[in-house]
């Protein structure tokens, strides 16, 4: 019924306001718990409110502060499922992937940052992380290994022989 939905909406809105205040005061854990409670209230509504993406996005920020990178990534992805153009969620996904440090996922982080940069070209935090990420990709053992492999004498000799065989 409508009264039930409005009651849950009011609860979720109040929890969100209190969580925002706690986060502003530096209490990421307290804020995260209130954002979670607000999300639970939203689940009771059936039809989620338009601020649901903000709840996930803000909880993602809390989890980043608490170094829960897997949780932060999950919440940022939940935000993007609702609002694909959320620059904060794109950025937070990239931050989480950067800190998780899985080499195979770093190109994905770079792609997320490029999307964020297209939506918000002036964001210095996006530019800074993009620079750090490009540096990490350049320094990664995979790219260093590939560069060394290309320069290795045996590889160069094989390439030279291959070119000679292909020559008419």
BELRA-V804039 format. One record per residue. RES is the residue in three letters. PHI is phi as a letter, one per 20 degrees, with the letter a starting at -180 (NA if undefined). NEAR is the number of other ideal C-beta (glycine too) atoms within 10 Angstrom. D_FIRST is the distance of its C-alpha to the first C-alpha in whole Angstrom. Layout:
res = {RES & RES}
phi = {PHI & PHI}
near = {NEAR & NEAR}
d_first = {D_FIRST & D_FIRST}
This chain:
res = {UNK & UNK & UNK & UNK & UNK & UNK & UNK & UNK & UNK & UNK & UNK & UNK & UNK & UNK & UNK & UNK & UNK & UNK & UNK & UNK & UNK & UNK & UNK & UNK & UNK & UNK & UNK & UNK & UNK & UNK & UNK & UNK & UNK & UNK & UNK & UNK & UNK & UNK & UNK & UNK & UNK & UNK & UNK & UNK & UNK & UNK & UNK & UNK & UNK & UNK & UNK & UNK & UNK & UNK & UNK & UNK & UNK & UNK & UNK & UNK & UNK & UNK & UNK & UNK & UNK & UNK & UNK & UNK & UNK & UNK & UNK & UNK & UNK & UNK & UNK & UNK & UNK & UNK & UNK & UNK & UNK & UNK & UNK & UNK & UNK & UNK & UNK & UNK & UNK & UNK & UNK & UNK & UNK & UNK & UNK & UNK & UNK & UNK & UNK & UNK & UNK & UNK & UNK & UNK & UNK & UNK & UNK & UNK & UNK & UNK & UNK & UNK & UNK & UNK & UNK & UNK & UNK & UNK & UNK & UNK & UNK & UNK & UNK & UNK & UNK & UNK & UNK & UNK & UNK & UNK & UNK & UNK & UNK & UNK & UNK & UNK & UNK & UNK & UNK & UNK & UNK & UNK & UNK & UNK & UNK & UNK & UNK & UNK & UNK & UNK & UNK & UNK & UNK & UNK & UNK & UNK & UNK & UNK & UNK & UNK & UNK & UNK & UNK & UNK & UNK & UNK & UNK & UNK}
phi = {NA & f & f & f & f & f & f & f & f & f & f & f & f & f & f & f & f & f & f & g & f & f & f & f & e & n & e & f & f & f & f & g & f & f & f & f & f & f & f & f & f & f & f & f & e & n & d & f & f & f & e & f & f & f & f & f & f & f & f & f & f & f & f & f & f & e & m & e & f & f & f & f & f & f & f & f & f & f & f & f & f & e & c & f & d & f & f & f & f & f & f & f & f & f & g & f & f & g & f & f & m & f & g & f & e & f & f & f & f & f & f & f & f & f & f & f & f & f & f & c & f & e & f & f & f & f & f & f & f & f & f & f & f & f & f & f & f & f & e & f & g & f & f & f & f & f & f & f & f & f & e & f & g & f & f & f & f & f & f & f & f & f & f & f & f & f & f & f}
near = {6 & 6 & 7 & 11 & 14 & 11 & 14 & 19 & 18 & 11 & 17 & 25 & 15 & 14 & 21 & 24 & 11 & 16 & 24 & 15 & 13 & 18 & 20 & 9 & 10 & 9 & 16 & 19 & 12 & 16 & 25 & 24 & 16 & 25 & 29 & 16 & 18 & 27 & 19 & 13 & 21 & 23 & 12 & 13 & 17 & 9 & 7 & 15 & 18 & 8 & 16 & 20 & 20 & 20 & 27 & 25 & 22 & 24 & 29 & 30 & 22 & 25 & 24 & 21 & 16 & 14 & 11 & 18 & 18 & 11 & 17 & 25 & 23 & 17 & 29 & 29 & 15 & 19 & 25 & 20 & 11 & 16 & 17 & 12 & 12 & 21 & 19 & 21 & 27 & 27 & 27 & 28 & 27 & 27 & 23 & 26 & 24 & 20 & 14 & 14 & 12 & 10 & 12 & 7 & 15 & 20 & 12 & 13 & 27 & 19 & 14 & 27 & 29 & 13 & 19 & 26 & 17 & 12 & 14 & 16 & 9 & 7 & 18 & 7 & 14 & 24 & 15 & 11 & 20 & 20 & 11 & 12 & 20 & 13 & 10 & 16 & 15 & 10 & 9 & 14 & 9 & 11 & 13 & 11 & 10 & 11 & 11 & 11 & 10 & 10 & 9 & 11 & 7 & 8 & 12 & 11 & 10 & 11 & 11 & 10 & 10 & 10 & 9 & 8 & 7 & 7 & 6 & 2}
d_first = {0 & 4 & 6 & 5 & 7 & 9 & 10 & 11 & 13 & 15 & 16 & 17 & 19 & 20 & 22 & 23 & 25 & 26 & 27 & 29 & 31 & 32 & 33 & 35 & 37 & 38 & 35 & 34 & 33 & 31 & 30 & 29 & 27 & 25 & 24 & 24 & 21 & 19 & 19 & 18 & 15 & 15 & 15 & 11 & 10 & 11 & 12 & 15 & 16 & 19 & 21 & 20 & 24 & 25 & 24 & 26 & 29 & 29 & 29 & 31 & 34 & 33 & 34 & 37 & 38 & 38 & 40 & 37 & 38 & 37 & 33 & 34 & 35 & 31 & 29 & 31 & 31 & 27 & 27 & 30 & 27 & 25 & 27 & 31 & 33 & 32 & 35 & 34 & 33 & 36 & 38 & 37 & 37 & 40 & 41 & 40 & 42 & 45 & 44 & 44 & 47 & 47 & 50 & 48 & 45 & 47 & 47 & 43 & 43 & 45 & 44 & 40 & 42 & 44 & 41 & 40 & 43 & 43 & 39 & 41 & 45 & 45 & 43 & 46 & 44 & 44 & 47 & 49 & 47 & 48 & 51 & 51 & 50 & 52 & 55 & 53 & 53 & 57 & 58 & 56 & 59 & 58 & 59 & 62 & 63 & 62 & 64 & 67 & 67 & 68 & 71 & 72 & 76 & 75 & 72 & 74 & 77 & 75 & 73 & 77 & 78 & 75 & 76 & 79 & 78 & 76 & 79 & 81}
